[in-house]
Amino acid sequence: MNRLPASLLLCALLSACASGSLHDDSAAARAADAAQAQALIATAPPEGQPLAPWLDAQRARIAAARGEATQRYEATEKACWQRFAVNDCLRQARTERRAVLDRLRQQELAVNDLDRRRRADERLRQLERKPSGSDG
């Protein structure tokens, strides 16, 4: 009778430890994705050079990578249905797809942020150059 609560306590403790390490892994993955996105921004043309072609190329690359991830997931999902352990296979495929899409989302957010900052800087410069109205 005394062994049952101890075994339940042990199971609860082990599951808590496992879920904590999974959370740490996902936080580390998000940090790595953010660092990779910032490294991508470092490859942008310097201030004063045209940014639009670079932005278009990055957005096209991200869209193509998203399409590839979706196709890969659909192919993997189809293959999963041929296996014995369908649910585990599908879960793994979803996890892999989510990791790729999260990485691409971080890159997209960084590219959009750079675009927004450059446009805001340009607008401020235009406003500074614009002559002010009559000061009465």
Order of alpha helices (4+ residues) and beta strands (2+ residues): alpha-alpha-alpha
